[in-house]
Amino acid sequence: MDFGDILAIIGIGFWVYVPALLPNTFAPFVGGGTPVDFGKSWKGKRILGDGKTWRGFIGGVLLGGLMIGLAQYGLSELCGSADHWGYGDDIWRAVKIFLVLGTGSLLGDMFGSFIKRRIGIQRGAKAPILDQYDFVFGSFVFLMIFDWSFFYDTYIEGYHWIALVFLLLIIWFLHRGTNIIGYKIGVKDQPW
């Protein structure tokens, strides 16, 4: 195993994770409407809050998960990649992976909101670690449940654990950077 092989493992680990990174970005643009929790409270606190809507959830999964994943798959096809840069040659399995990553990402984000409400953190308030990794937890749990072998082959087997460590580190920087940019251009209310 040489340095080029390690870079390839890291690159593929990041590439196949993109459909989990983008649903939370797309959801606010297509969101609005009926909250996922239908405005209900539990033990005197909103279950999720108005920021988590059905339209945002479905739109985030379809645009950020499925459509981005299909674009990646198509690009790899155009470039002649036999394994579609980590997705494999079965388009239907790849579609499942796109949907699983997108859905898990947004459900993980909702789980983070649920936890924040339970411990008294208001919508938009800072919650270190939970803010950066709730969607990662959700997407990886879903991937482990619905396609364990893909998760294992991409992030655990042999030196592939390096891709997982890299991904966890780079996500912190990406999350922080995109939130600062979003705040500066007026899309986000807070820079976290």
Secondary structure as UniProt FT lines:
FT   HELIX           3..15
FT   TURN            16..17
FT   HELIX           18..21
FT   HELIX           23..30
FT   TURN            36..39
FT   STRAND          41..42
FT   TURN            43..44
FT   STRAND          45..46
FT   TURN            50..51
FT   HELIX           54..59
FT   HELIX           60..67
FT   HELIX           68..78
FT   TURN            79..80
FT   TURN            82..83
FT   HELIX           84..86
FT   HELIX           91..118
FT   TURN            119..120
FT   TURN            123..124
FT   TURN            128..129
FT   HELIX           130..146
FT   HELIX           148..155
FT   TURN            156..157
FT   HELIX           158..160
FT   HELIX           161..184
FT   TURN            185..186
//
